[in-house]
């Protein structure tokens, strides 16, 4: 393992001592010894040079050639843009929440008519016409679950509403006539 230049340079400039293994390697390895001598001679020659200070005019010319640092844009335009972005984000979140709650309300609306239908039946013996109406209502419920567009759902809900009215009308007629005119199932 050779000694790296950083370790050799640190031993020259910082007066750090090499440990026994490093000293032994330095004395036995010609490559590391040559590198150590080069670094030492470079350090000695660098110490003989004096730093020169350029005239102030040179510093001014260098400063003039540097690119201009732009100030941060703290104008009303930046404020308006950030305000618009915040309002857009708020409106989007509100619309998403509103859509979510409306979807939940629609699902609740679809559940309630089933309970109303069960009240219409009232554990009475159903007539053939009532059974047919209930099966058509259940078919509409299945179709309603599969529909994705609001227009189709509304059309099916209108059909369902008509069938419920017919069911109520047949219940009312059956109670008035005593259910004697039709066979029950």
Order of alpha helices (4+ residues) and beta strands (2+ residues): alpha-alpha-alpha-alpha-alpha-alpha-alpha
